[in-house]
């Protein structure tokens, strides 16, 4: 197999008979990957998603009809979920 790791014309990589286009950013399994390996935008996006999820549950957290222990369990579950995502 013949490979060339240098970018050719138009930002392409050549591997045998295949041309692979080099891009600055792409989305893979829901995660945005940059060519510079900078993760600050990804971290911001995840924090924003967690804040949106938390704020959408404020009605539940403020409800008097739902027991406090259930609210705590929900909060801990969401916290663990978003901790694993990061």
PDB file with one MODEL, atoms N, CA, C and O in Angstrom:
MODEL        1
ATOM      1  N   UNK A   1       0.845  -1.176   0.000  1.00  0.00           N
ATOM      2  CA  UNK A   1       0.000   0.000   0.000  1.00  0.00           C
ATOM      3  C   UNK A   1       0.884   1.231   0.000  1.00  0.00           C
ATOM      4  O   UNK A   1       1.801   1.337   0.815  1.00  0.00           O
ATOM      5  N   UNK A   2       0.628   2.131  -0.875  1.00  0.00           N
ATOM      6  CA  UNK A   2       1.399   3.361  -0.987  1.00  0.00           C
ATOM      7  C   UNK A   2       0.616   4.475  -0.317  1.00  0.00           C
ATOM      8  O   UNK A   2      -0.559   4.689  -0.616  1.00  0.00           O
ATOM      9  N   UNK A   3       1.277   5.186   0.594  1.00  0.00           N
ATOM     10  CA  UNK A   3       0.630   6.280   1.309  1.00  0.00           C
ATOM     11  C   UNK A   3       1.442   7.545   1.150  1.00  0.00           C
ATOM     12  O   UNK A   3       2.661   7.507   0.983  1.00  0.00           O
ATOM     13  N   UNK A   4       0.758   8.645   1.206  1.00  0.00           N
ATOM     14  CA  UNK A   4       1.411   9.935   1.229  1.00  0.00           C
ATOM     15  C   UNK A   4       0.712  10.760   2.289  1.00  0.00           C
ATOM     16  O   UNK A   4      -0.485  11.024   2.180  1.00  0.00           O
ATOM     17  N   UNK A   5       1.457  11.179   3.331  1.00  0.00           N
ATOM     18  CA  UNK A   5       0.844  11.929   4.417  1.00  0.00           C
ATOM     19  C   UNK A   5       0.842  13.429   4.166  1.00  0.00           C
ATOM     20  O   UNK A   5       0.279  14.183   4.960  1.00  0.00           O
ATOM     21  N   UNK A   6       1.434  13.857   3.124  1.00  0.00           N
ATOM     22  CA  UNK A   6       1.426  15.281   2.800  1.00  0.00           C
ATOM     23  C   UNK A   6       0.144  15.618   2.064  1.00  0.00           C
ATOM     24  O   UNK A   6      -0.365  14.840   1.258  1.00  0.00           O
ATOM     25  N   UNK A   7      -0.357  16.798   2.368  1.00  0.00           N
ATOM     26  CA  UNK A   7      -1.561  17.249   1.681  1.00  0.00           C
ATOM     27  C   UNK A   7      -1.217  17.642   0.254  1.00  0.00           C
ATOM     28  O   UNK A   7      -0.247  18.358   0.006  1.00  0.00           O
ATOM     29  N   UNK A   8      -2.015  17.171  -0.663  1.00  0.00           N
ATOM     30  CA  UNK A   8      -1.812  17.520  -2.056  1.00  0.00           C
ATOM     31  C   UNK A   8      -2.642  18.732  -2.432  1.00  0.00           C
ATOM     32  O   UNK A   8      -3.013  19.533  -1.574  1.00  0.00           O
ATOM     33  N   UNK A   9      -2.930  18.863  -3.707  1.00  0.00           N
ATOM     34  CA  UNK A   9      -3.749  19.979  -4.183  1.00  0.00           C
ATOM     35  C   UNK A   9      -5.149  19.869  -3.595  1.00  0.00           C
ATOM     36  O   UNK A   9      -5.737  18.788  -3.553  1.00  0.00           O
ATOM     37  N   UNK A  10      -5.672  20.998  -3.142  1.00  0.00           N
ATOM     38  CA  UNK A  10      -7.034  21.031  -2.621  1.00  0.00           C
ATOM     39  C   UNK A  10      -7.190  20.360  -1.274  1.00  0.00           C
ATOM     40  O   UNK A  10      -8.318  20.103  -0.853  1.00  0.00           O
ATOM     41  N   UNK A  11      -6.094  20.063  -0.576  1.00  0.00           N
ATOM     42  CA  UNK A  11      -6.172  19.461   0.745  1.00  0.00           C
ATOM     43  C   UNK A  11      -6.630  18.017   0.732  1.00  0.00           C
ATOM     44  O   UNK A  11      -7.544  17.659   1.475  1.00  0.00           O
ATOM     45  N   UNK A  12      -6.018  17.172  -0.098  1.00  0.00           N
ATOM     46  CA  UNK A  12      -6.378  15.761  -0.149  1.00  0.00           C
ATOM     47  C   UNK A  12      -5.197  14.896   0.281  1.00  0.00           C
ATOM     48  O   UNK A  12      -4.036  15.247   0.068  1.00  0.00           O
ATOM     49  N   UNK A  13      -5.520  13.764   0.887  1.00  0.00           N
ATOM     50  CA  UNK A  13      -4.526  12.756   1.232  1.00  0.00           C
ATOM     51  C   UNK A  13      -4.677  11.604   0.251  1.00  0.00           C
ATOM     52  O   UNK A  13      -5.796  11.251  -0.120  1.00  0.00           O
ATOM     53  N   UNK A  14      -3.577  11.021  -0.169  1.00  0.00           N
ATOM     54  CA  UNK A  14      -3.630   9.901  -1.098  1.00  0.00           C
ATOM     55  C   UNK A  14      -3.195   8.626  -0.386  1.00  0.00           C
ATOM     56  O   UNK A  14      -2.120   8.577   0.213  1.00  0.00           O
ATOM     57  N   UNK A  15      -4.027   7.605  -0.452  1.00  0.00           N
ATOM     58  CA  UNK A  15      -3.706   6.291   0.081  1.00  0.00           C
ATOM     59  C   UNK A  15      -4.026   5.279  -1.012  1.00  0.00           C
ATOM     60  O   UNK A  15      -5.193   5.013  -1.300  1.00  0.00           O
ATOM     61  N   UNK A  16      -2.996   4.724  -1.611  1.00  0.00           N
ATOM     62  CA  UNK A  16      -3.101   3.818  -2.738  1.00  0.00           C
ATOM     63  C   UNK A  16      -3.883   4.499  -3.856  1.00  0.00           C
ATOM     64  O   UNK A  16      -3.405   5.476  -4.433  1.00  0.00           O
ATOM     65  N   UNK A  17      -5.074   3.999  -4.169  1.00  0.00           N
ATOM     66  CA  UNK A  17      -5.858   4.594  -5.250  1.00  0.00           C
ATOM     67  C   UNK A  17      -7.008   5.446  -4.737  1.00  0.00           C
ATOM     68  O   UNK A  17      -7.902   5.811  -5.501  1.00  0.00           O
ATOM     69  N   UNK A  18      -6.989   5.763  -3.456  1.00  0.00           N
ATOM     70  CA  UNK A  18      -8.082   6.512  -2.858  1.00  0.00           C
ATOM     71  C   UNK A  18      -7.619   7.916  -2.486  1.00  0.00           C
ATOM     72  O   UNK A  18      -6.502   8.118  -2.009  1.00  0.00           O
ATOM     73  N   UNK A  19      -8.492   8.860  -2.714  1.00  0.00           N
ATOM     74  CA  UNK A  19      -8.241  10.237  -2.291  1.00  0.00           C
ATOM     75  C   UNK A  19      -9.133  10.541  -1.102  1.00  0.00           C
ATOM     76  O   UNK A  19     -10.335  10.280  -1.131  1.00  0.00           O
ATOM     77  N   UNK A  20      -8.538  11.094  -0.058  1.00  0.00           N
ATOM     78  CA  UNK A  20      -9.287  11.446   1.141  1.00  0.00           C
ATOM     79  C   UNK A  20      -9.158  12.942   1.340  1.00  0.00           C
ATOM     80  O   UNK A  20      -8.057  13.487   1.424  1.00  0.00           O
ATOM     81  N   UNK A  21     -10.303  13.591   1.414  1.00  0.00           N
ATOM     82  CA  UNK A  21     -10.313  15.045   1.581  1.00  0.00           C
ATOM     83  C   UNK A  21     -10.002  15.416   3.032  1.00  0.00           C
ATOM     84  O   UNK A  21     -10.585  14.851   3.957  1.00  0.00           O
ATOM     85  N   UNK A  22      -9.094  16.354   3.228  1.00  0.00           N
ATOM     86  CA  UNK A  22      -8.777  16.859   4.567  1.00  0.00           C
ATOM     87  C   UNK A  22      -9.715  18.019   4.877  1.00  0.00           C
ATOM     88  O   UNK A  22      -9.887  18.930   4.068  1.00  0.00           O
ATOM     89  N   UNK A  23     -10.319  17.969   6.063  1.00  0.00           N
ATOM     90  CA  UNK A  23     -11.255  19.010   6.477  1.00  0.00           C
ATOM     91  C   UNK A  23     -10.806  19.589   7.807  1.00  0.00           C
ATOM     92  O   UNK A  23     -10.052  18.954   8.544  1.00  0.00           O
ATOM     93  N   UNK A  24     -11.267  20.788   8.110  1.00  0.00           N
ATOM     94  CA  UNK A  24     -10.918  21.450   9.370  1.00  0.00           C
ATOM     95  C   UNK A  24     -11.712  20.907  10.548  1.00  0.00           C
ATOM     96  O   UNK A  24     -11.185  20.796  11.655  1.00  0.00           O
ATOM     97  N   UNK A  25     -12.980  20.566  10.318  1.00  0.00           N
ATOM     98  CA  UNK A  25     -13.824  20.029  11.388  1.00  0.00           C
ATOM     99  C   UNK A  25     -14.843  19.074  10.795  1.00  0.00           C
ATOM    100  O   UNK A  25     -15.276  19.237   9.655  1.00  0.00           O
ATOM    101  N   UNK A  26     -15.223  18.070  11.583  1.00  0.00           N
ATOM    102  CA  UNK A  26     -16.281  17.163  11.177  1.00  0.00           C
ATOM    103  C   UNK A  26     -16.952  16.596  12.419  1.00  0.00           C
ATOM    104  O   UNK A  26     -16.390  16.615  13.513  1.00  0.00           O
ATOM    105  N   UNK A  27     -18.146  16.099  12.229  1.00  0.00           N
ATOM    106  CA  UNK A  27     -18.923  15.562  13.333  1.00  0.00           C
ATOM    107  C   UNK A  27     -18.876  14.046  13.249  1.00  0.00           C
ATOM    108  O   UNK A  27     -19.196  13.465  12.212  1.00  0.00           O
ATOM    109  N   UNK A  28     -18.473  13.404  14.352  1.00  0.00           N
ATOM    110  CA  UNK A  28     -18.372  11.956  14.418  1.00  0.00           C
ATOM    111  C   UNK A  28     -19.062  11.483  15.681  1.00  0.00           C
ATOM    112  O   UNK A  28     -18.652  11.842  16.785  1.00  0.00           O
ATOM    113  N   UNK A  29     -20.104  10.682  15.533  1.00  0.00           N
ATOM    114  CA  UNK A  29     -20.883  10.169  16.661  1.00  0.00           C
ATOM    115  C   UNK A  29     -21.335  11.281  17.595  1.00  0.00           C
ATOM    116  O   UNK A  29     -21.308  11.122  18.815  1.00  0.00           O
ATOM    117  N   UNK A  30     -21.749  12.399  17.027  1.00  0.00           N
ATOM    118  CA  UNK A  30     -22.264  13.504  17.822  1.00  0.00           C
ATOM    119  C   UNK A  30     -21.204  14.421  18.395  1.00  0.00           C
ATOM    120  O   UNK A  30     -21.544  15.400  19.059  1.00  0.00           O
ATOM    121  N   UNK A  31     -19.942  14.141  18.163  1.00  0.00           N
ATOM    122  CA  UNK A  31     -18.848  14.950  18.685  1.00  0.00           C
ATOM    123  C   UNK A  31     -18.171  15.680  17.535  1.00  0.00           C
ATOM    124  O   UNK A  31     -17.852  15.072  16.513  1.00  0.00           O
ATOM    125  N   UNK A  32     -17.953  16.968  17.695  1.00  0.00           N
ATOM    126  CA  UNK A  32     -17.272  17.747  16.672  1.00  0.00           C
ATOM    127  C   UNK A  32     -15.770  17.635  16.900  1.00  0.00           C
ATOM    128  O   UNK A  32     -15.278  17.930  17.989  1.00  0.00           O
ATOM    129  N   UNK A  33     -15.046  17.211  15.875  1.00  0.00           N
ATOM    130  CA  UNK A  33     -13.598  17.030  15.956  1.00  0.00           C
ATOM    131  C   UNK A  33     -12.938  18.044  15.039  1.00  0.00           C
ATOM    132  O   UNK A  33     -13.311  18.180  13.874  1.00  0.00           O
ATOM    133  N   UNK A  34     -11.941  18.763  15.580  1.00  0.00           N
ATOM    134  CA  UNK A  34     -11.216  19.775  14.826  1.00  0.00           C
ATOM    135  C   UNK A  34      -9.833  19.263  14.465  1.00  0.00           C
ATOM    136  O   UNK A  34      -9.286  18.401  15.154  1.00  0.00           O
ATOM    137  N   UNK A  35      -9.266  19.790  13.389  1.00  0.00           N
ATOM    138  CA  UNK A  35      -7.932  19.365  12.976  1.00  0.00           C
ATOM    139  C   UNK A  35      -6.856  19.805  13.966  1.00  0.00           C
ATOM    140  O   UNK A  35      -5.766  19.233  13.979  1.00  0.00           O
ATOM    141  N   UNK A  36      -7.137  20.797  14.783  1.00  0.00           N
ATOM    142  CA  UNK A  36      -6.165  21.282  15.765  1.00  0.00           C
ATOM    143  C   UNK A  36      -6.310  20.574  17.120  1.00  0.00           C
ATOM    144  O   UNK A  36      -5.576  20.879  18.060  1.00  0.00           O
ATOM    145  N   UNK A  37      -7.261  19.624  17.220  1.00  0.00           N
ATOM    146  CA  UNK A  37      -7.553  18.909  18.478  1.00  0.00           C
ATOM    147  C   UNK A  37      -7.967  19.850  19.595  1.00  0.00           C
ATOM    148  O   UNK A  37      -7.764  19.543  20.769  1.00  0.00           O
ATOM    149  N   UNK A  38      -8.544  20.987  19.248  1.00  0.00           N
ATOM    150  CA  UNK A  38      -9.033  21.940  20.237  1.00  0.00           C
ATOM    151  C   UNK A  38     -10.416  21.490  20.688  1.00  0.00           C
ATOM    152  O   UNK A  38     -11.322  21.360  19.866  1.00  0.00           O
ATOM    153  N   UNK A  39     -10.587  21.253  21.980  1.00  0.00           N
ATOM    154  CA  UNK A  39     -11.838  20.729  22.502  1.00  0.00           C
ATOM    155  C   UNK A  39     -12.692  21.779  23.200  1.00  0.00           C
ATOM    156  O   UNK A  39     -13.725  21.436  23.774  1.00  0.00           O
ATOM    157  N   UNK A  40     -12.295  23.040  23.167  1.00  0.00           N
ATOM    158  CA  UNK A  40     -13.047  24.053  23.906  1.00  0.00           C
ATOM    159  C   UNK A  40     -14.462  24.215  23.360  1.00  0.00           C
ATOM    160  O   UNK A  40     -15.400  24.380  24.140  1.00  0.00           O
ATOM    161  N   UNK A  41     -14.636  24.172  22.050  1.00  0.00           N
ATOM    162  CA  UNK A  41     -15.975  24.302  21.470  1.00  0.00           C
ATOM    163  C   UNK A  41     -16.847  23.111  21.847  1.00  0.00           C
ATOM    164  O   UNK A  41     -18.037  23.273  22.116  1.00  0.00           O
ATOM    165  N   UNK A  42     -16.267  21.925  21.868  1.00  0.00           N
ATOM    166  CA  UNK A  42     -17.021  20.732  22.246  1.00  0.00           C
ATOM    167  C   UNK A  42     -17.448  20.809  23.708  1.00  0.00           C
ATOM    168  O   UNK A  42     -18.575  20.444  24.044  1.00  0.00           O
ATOM    169  N   UNK A  43     -16.571  21.275  24.568  1.00  0.00           N
ATOM    170  CA  UNK A  43     -16.896  21.419  25.986  1.00  0.00           C
ATOM    171  C   UNK A  43     -18.005  22.444  26.171  1.00  0.00           C
ATOM    172  O   UNK A  43     -18.932  22.225  26.951  1.00  0.00           O
ATOM    173  N   UNK A  44     -17.917  23.551  25.463  1.00  0.00           N
ATOM    174  CA  UNK A  44     -18.975  24.568  25.540  1.00  0.00           C
ATOM    175  C   UNK A  44     -20.317  24.009  25.079  1.00  0.00           C
ATOM    176  O   UNK A  44     -21.350  24.283  25.689  1.00  0.00           O
ATOM    177  N   UNK A  45     -20.303  23.234  24.015  1.00  0.00           N
ATOM    178  CA  UNK A  45     -21.541  22.657  23.496  1.00  0.00           C
ATOM    179  C   UNK A  45     -22.152  21.682  24.500  1.00  0.00           C
ATOM    180  O   UNK A  45     -23.372  21.644  24.657  1.00  0.00           O
ATOM    181  N   UNK A  46     -21.329  20.902  25.173  1.00  0.00           N
ATOM    182  CA  UNK A  46     -21.845  19.950  26.161  1.00  0.00           C
ATOM    183  C   UNK A  46     -22.380  20.657  27.399  1.00  0.00           C
ATOM    184  O   UNK A  46     -23.404  20.255  27.952  1.00  0.00           O
ATOM    185  N   UNK A  47     -21.695  21.702  27.833  1.00  0.00           N
ATOM    186  CA  UNK A  47     -22.184  22.476  28.972  1.00  0.00           C
ATOM    187  C   UNK A  47     -23.516  23.126  28.628  1.00  0.00           C
ATOM    188  O   UNK A  47     -24.431  23.143  29.452  1.00  0.00           O
ATOM    189  N   UNK A  48     -23.632  23.657  27.429  1.00  0.00           N
ATOM    190  CA  UNK A  48     -24.881  24.260  26.981  1.00  0.00           C
ATOM    191  C   UNK A  48     -26.011  23.224  26.947  1.00  0.00           C
ATOM    192  O   UNK A  48     -27.136  23.519  27.353  1.00  0.00           O
ATOM    193  N   UNK A  49     -25.716  22.025  26.467  1.00  0.00           N
ATOM    194  CA  UNK A  49     -26.733  20.972  26.426  1.00  0.00           C
ATOM    195  C   UNK A  49     -27.172  20.582  27.835  1.00  0.00           C
ATOM    196  O   UNK A  49     -28.359  20.368  28.080  1.00  0.00           O
ATOM    197  N   UNK A  50     -26.220  20.491  28.756  1.00  0.00           N
ATOM    198  CA  UNK A  50     -26.563  20.157  30.142  1.00  0.00           C
ATOM    199  C   UNK A  50     -27.405  21.259  30.779  1.00  0.00           C
ATOM    200  O   UNK A  50     -28.363  20.972  31.497  1.00  0.00           O
ATOM    201  N   UNK A  51     -27.056  22.503  30.521  1.00  0.00           N
ATOM    202  CA  UNK A  51     -27.838  23.624  31.057  1.00  0.00           C
ATOM    203  C   UNK A  51     -29.257  23.631  30.501  1.00  0.00           C
ATOM    204  O   UNK A  51     -30.207  23.910  31.233  1.00  0.00           O
ATOM    205  N   UNK A  52     -29.410  23.330  29.223  1.00  0.00           N
ATOM    206  CA  UNK A  52     -30.736  23.272  28.613  1.00  0.00           C
ATOM    207  C   UNK A  52     -31.567  22.163  29.241  1.00  0.00           C
ATOM    208  O   UNK A  52     -32.749  22.351  29.530  1.00  0.00           O
ATOM    209  N   UNK A  53     -30.948  21.008  29.450  1.00  0.00           N
ATOM    210  CA  UNK A  53     -31.677  19.891  30.058  1.00  0.00           C
ATOM    211  C   UNK A  53     -32.089  20.239  31.486  1.00  0.00           C
ATOM    212  O   UNK A  53     -33.217  19.957  31.892  1.00  0.00           O
ATOM    213  N   UNK A  54     -31.191  20.842  32.241  1.00  0.00           N
ATOM    214  CA  UNK A  54     -31.495  21.203  33.623  1.00  0.00           C
ATOM    215  C   UNK A  54     -32.599  22.258  33.682  1.00  0.00           C
ATOM    216  O   UNK A  54     -33.525  22.149  34.486  1.00  0.00           O
ATOM    217  N   UNK A  55     -32.498  23.272  32.836  1.00  0.00           N
ATOM    218  CA  UNK A  55     -33.504  24.339  32.878  1.00  0.00           C
ATOM    219  C   UNK A  55     -34.871  23.832  32.408  1.00  0.00           C
ATOM    220  O   UNK A  55     -35.902  24.339  32.851  1.00  0.00           O
ATOM    221  N   UNK A  56     -34.886  22.849  31.526  1.00  0.00           N
ATOM    222  CA  UNK A  56     -36.181  22.306  31.098  1.00  0.00           C
ATOM    223  C   UNK A  56     -36.841  21.486  32.205  1.00  0.00           C
ATOM    224  O   UNK A  56     -38.048  21.249  32.161  1.00  0.00           O
ATOM    225  N   UNK A  57     -36.061  21.051  33.194  1.00  0.00           N
ATOM    226  CA  UNK A  57     -36.609  20.274  34.310  1.00  0.00           C
ATOM    227  C   UNK A  57     -36.927  21.127  35.532  1.00  0.00           C
ATOM    228  O   UNK A  57     -37.293  20.589  36.577  1.00  0.00           O
ATOM    229  N   UNK A  58     -36.796  22.422  35.423  1.00  0.00           N
ATOM    230  CA  UNK A  58     -37.077  23.292  36.564  1.00  0.00           C
ATOM    231  C   UNK A  58     -38.518  23.167  37.045  1.00  0.00           C
ATOM    232  O   UNK A  58     -38.781  23.317  38.238  1.00  0.00           O
ATOM    233  N   UNK A  59     -39.444  22.898  36.149  1.00  0.00           N
ATOM    234  CA  UNK A  59     -40.844  22.712  36.540  1.00  0.00           C
ATOM    235  C   UNK A  59     -40.961  21.527  37.494  1.00  0.00           C
ATOM    236  O   UNK A  59     -41.692  21.582  38.483  1.00  0.00           O
ATOM    237  N   UNK A  60     -40.230  20.454  37.184  1.00  0.00           N
ATOM    238  CA  UNK A  60     -40.260  19.270  38.046  1.00  0.00           C
ATOM    239  C   UNK A  60     -39.596  19.570  39.384  1.00  0.00           C
ATOM    240  O   UNK A  60     -40.122  19.200  40.434  1.00  0.00           O
ATOM    241  N   UNK A  61     -38.448  20.236  39.355  1.00  0.00           N
ATOM    242  CA  UNK A  61     -37.723  20.511  40.595  1.00  0.00           C
ATOM    243  C   UNK A  61     -38.483  21.470  41.514  1.00  0.00           C
ATOM    244  O   UNK A  61     -38.299  21.426  42.730  1.00  0.00           O
ATOM    245  N   UNK A  62     -39.315  22.316  40.964  1.00  0.00           N
ATOM    246  CA  UNK A  62     -40.088  23.265  41.775  1.00  0.00           C
ATOM    247  C   UNK A  62     -41.446  22.724  42.198  1.00  0.00           C
ATOM    248  O   UNK A  62     -42.131  23.339  43.015  1.00  0.00           O
ATOM    249  N   UNK A  63     -41.838  21.589  41.653  1.00  0.00           N
ATOM    250  CA  UNK A  63     -43.159  21.035  41.928  1.00  0.00           C
ATOM    251  C   UNK A  63     -43.262  20.568  43.381  1.00  0.00           C
ATOM    252  O   UNK A  63     -42.336  19.960  43.918  1.00  0.00           O
ATOM    253  N   UNK A  64     -44.387  20.859  43.995  1.00  0.00           N
ATOM    254  CA  UNK A  64     -44.666  20.426  45.364  1.00  0.00           C
ATOM    255  C   UNK A  64     -45.246  19.011  45.375  1.00  0.00           C
ATOM    256  O   UNK A  64     -45.285  18.371  46.426  1.00  0.00           O
ATOM    257  N   UNK A  65     -45.695  18.517  44.224  1.00  0.00           N
ATOM    258  CA  UNK A  65     -46.342  17.211  44.158  1.00  0.00           C
ATOM    259  C   UNK A  65     -45.352  16.061  44.030  1.00  0.00           C
ATOM    260  O   UNK A  65     -45.713  14.910  44.271  1.00  0.00           O
ATOM    261  N   UNK A  66     -44.127  16.350  43.660  1.00  0.00           N
ATOM    262  CA  UNK A  66     -43.102  15.314  43.508  1.00  0.00           C
ATOM    263  C   UNK A  66     -42.238  15.315  44.763  1.00  0.00           C
ATOM    264  O   UNK A  66     -41.780  16.361  45.220  1.00  0.00           O
ATOM    265  N   UNK A  67     -42.028  14.131  45.305  1.00  0.00           N
ATOM    266  CA  UNK A  67     -41.284  13.997  46.550  1.00  0.00           C
ATOM    267  C   UNK A  67     -39.824  14.429  46.359  1.00  0.00           C
ATOM    268  O   UNK A  67     -39.234  14.250  45.293  1.00  0.00           O
ATOM    269  N   UNK A  68     -39.277  14.992  47.406  1.00  0.00           N
ATOM    270  CA  UNK A  68     -37.906  15.522  47.373  1.00  0.00           C
ATOM    271  C   UNK A  68     -36.882  14.443  47.020  1.00  0.00           C
ATOM    272  O   UNK A  68     -35.933  14.706  46.280  1.00  0.00           O
ATOM    273  N   UNK A  69     -37.073  13.222  47.549  1.00  0.00           N
ATOM    274  CA  UNK A  69     -36.126  12.137  47.254  1.00  0.00           C
ATOM    275  C   UNK A  69     -36.102  11.803  45.762  1.00  0.00           C
ATOM    276  O   UNK A  69     -35.043  11.501  45.212  1.00  0.00           O
ATOM    277  N   UNK A  70     -37.255  11.855  45.114  1.00  0.00           N
ATOM    278  CA  UNK A  70     -37.298  11.602  43.670  1.00  0.00           C
ATOM    279  C   UNK A  70     -36.585  12.697  42.887  1.00  0.00           C
ATOM    280  O   UNK A  70     -35.928  12.415  41.884  1.00  0.00           O
ATOM    281  N   UNK A  71     -36.708  13.933  43.332  1.00  0.00           N
ATOM    282  CA  UNK A  71     -36.012  15.043  42.682  1.00  0.00           C
ATOM    283  C   UNK A  71     -34.499  14.873  42.819  1.00  0.00           C
ATOM    284  O   UNK A  71     -33.752  15.118  41.872  1.00  0.00           O
ATOM    285  N   UNK A  72     -34.059  14.458  43.990  1.00  0.00           N
ATOM    286  CA  UNK A  72     -32.620  14.255  44.220  1.00  0.00           C
ATOM    287  C   UNK A  72     -32.097  13.118  43.349  1.00  0.00           C
ATOM    288  O   UNK A  72     -31.018  13.223  42.766  1.00  0.00           O
ATOM    289  N   UNK A  73     -32.869  12.023  43.259  1.00  0.00           N
ATOM    290  CA  UNK A  73     -32.453  10.901  42.408  1.00  0.00           C
ATOM    291  C   UNK A  73     -32.353  11.320  40.945  1.00  0.00           C
ATOM    292  O   UNK A  73     -31.411  10.942  40.248  1.00  0.00           O
ATOM    293  N   UNK A  74     -33.320  12.095  40.488  1.00  0.00           N
ATOM    294  CA  UNK A  74     -33.302  12.587  39.112  1.00  0.00           C
ATOM    295  C   UNK A  74     -32.084  13.471  38.869  1.00  0.00           C
ATOM    296  O   UNK A  74     -31.403  13.333  37.852  1.00  0.00           O
ATOM    297  N   UNK A  75     -31.814  14.371  39.795  1.00  0.00           N
ATOM    298  CA  UNK A  75     -30.669  15.273  39.654  1.00  0.00           C
ATOM    299  C   UNK A  75     -29.360  14.481  39.620  1.00  0.00           C
ATOM    300  O   UNK A  75     -28.498  14.757  38.786  1.00  0.00           O
ATOM    301  N   UNK A  76     -29.200  13.503  40.513  1.00  0.00           N
ATOM    302  CA  UNK A  76     -27.972  12.701  40.550  1.00  0.00           C
ATOM    303  C   UNK A  76     -27.805  11.884  39.270  1.00  0.00           C
ATOM    304  O   UNK A  76     -26.698  11.749  38.748  1.00  0.00           O
ATOM    305  N   UNK A  77     -28.908  11.347  38.778  1.00  0.00           N
ATOM    306  CA  UNK A  77     -28.849  10.568  37.538  1.00  0.00           C
ATOM    307  C   UNK A  77     -28.416  11.438  36.369  1.00  0.00           C
ATOM    308  O   UNK A  77     -27.567  11.033  35.575  1.00  0.00           O
ATOM    309  N   UNK A  78     -28.985  12.617  36.258  1.00  0.00           N
ATOM    310  CA  UNK A  78     -28.599  13.523  35.172  1.00  0.00           C
ATOM    311  C   UNK A  78     -27.161  13.978  35.314  1.00  0.00           C
ATOM    312  O   UNK A  78     -26.445  14.102  34.321  1.00  0.00           O
ATOM    313  N   UNK A  79     -26.732  14.229  36.548  1.00  0.00           N
ATOM    314  CA  UNK A  79     -25.351  14.654  36.777  1.00  0.00           C
ATOM    315  C   UNK A  79     -24.370  13.580  36.341  1.00  0.00           C
ATOM    316  O   UNK A  79     -23.354  13.880  35.713  1.00  0.00           O
ATOM    317  N   UNK A  80     -24.671  12.332  36.670  1.00  0.00           N
ATOM    318  CA  UNK A  80     -23.797  11.227  36.276  1.00  0.00           C
ATOM    319  C   UNK A  80     -23.799  11.049  34.767  1.00  0.00           C
ATOM    320  O   UNK A  80     -22.759  10.766  34.173  1.00  0.00           O
ATOM    321  N   UNK A  81     -24.953  11.211  34.146  1.00  0.00           N
ATOM    322  CA  UNK A  81     -25.055  11.056  32.699  1.00  0.00           C
ATOM    323  C   UNK A  81     -24.187  12.079  31.980  1.00  0.00           C
ATOM    324  O   UNK A  81     -23.431  11.727  31.074  1.00  0.00           O
ATOM    325  N   UNK A  82     -24.291  13.344  32.377  1.00  0.00           N
ATOM    326  CA  UNK A  82     -23.508  14.370  31.707  1.00  0.00           C
ATOM    327  C   UNK A  82     -22.041  14.303  32.079  1.00  0.00           C
ATOM    328  O   UNK A  82     -21.196  14.742  31.299  1.00  0.00           O
ATOM    329  N   UNK A  83     -21.705  13.762  33.257  1.00  0.00           N
ATOM    330  CA  UNK A  83     -20.305  13.561  33.613  1.00  0.00           C
ATOM    331  C   UNK A  83     -19.686  12.484  32.726  1.00  0.00           C
ATOM    332  O   UNK A  83     -18.524  12.598  32.334  1.00  0.00           O
ATOM    333  N   UNK A  84     -20.454  11.436  32.406  1.00  0.00           N
ATOM    334  CA  UNK A  84     -19.946  10.381  31.533  1.00  0.00           C
ATOM    335  C   UNK A  84     -19.801  10.870  30.103  1.00  0.00           C
ATOM    336  O   UNK A  84     -18.901  10.423  29.392  1.00  0.00           O
ATOM    337  N   UNK A  85     -20.655  11.768  29.666  1.00  0.00           N
ATOM    338  CA  UNK A  85     -20.590  12.294  28.315  1.00  0.00           C
ATOM    339  C   UNK A  85     -19.307  13.083  28.090  1.00  0.00           C
ATOM    340  O   UNK A  85     -18.737  13.050  26.999  1.00  0.00           O
ATOM    341  N   UNK A  86     -18.861  13.776  29.095  1.00  0.00           N
ATOM    342  CA  UNK A  86     -17.655  14.594  28.968  1.00  0.00           C
ATOM    343  C   UNK A  86     -16.485  13.689  29.053  1.00  0.00           C
ATOM    344  O   UNK A  86     -15.345  14.145  28.972  1.00  0.00           O
TER     345      UNK A  86
ENDMDL
END
